[in-house]
């Protein structure tokens, strides 16, 4: 937990064997504030409001199918596919039209 109006710095170092002194990956941080709103920061870009979408960290359709196949193989019923609301679909379409990933 981070107090309001405070800073918290996390430093990740991933050496790049092909290009020393350059980072090997770019980081994106997605976090939730005290009121439950989701925010995203990619590299040094400004912090961006994401949305209150529980789908943020859900498995992809391919992963869900793999989970369902495994569940059936173990003799249990797979969990149902989540229902994506129109609000979330609108937000994803808006992000896509801005040239961003539909799901941050």
Secondary structure, DSSP 8 states (H G I E B T S, - for coil): ---TT-----------SSSTTS-SS--EEEEE-TTS-EEEEETTS--EE--S-GGGG---HHHHHHHHHHHHHTTS---------HHHHHHHHHHHHTTS-S--
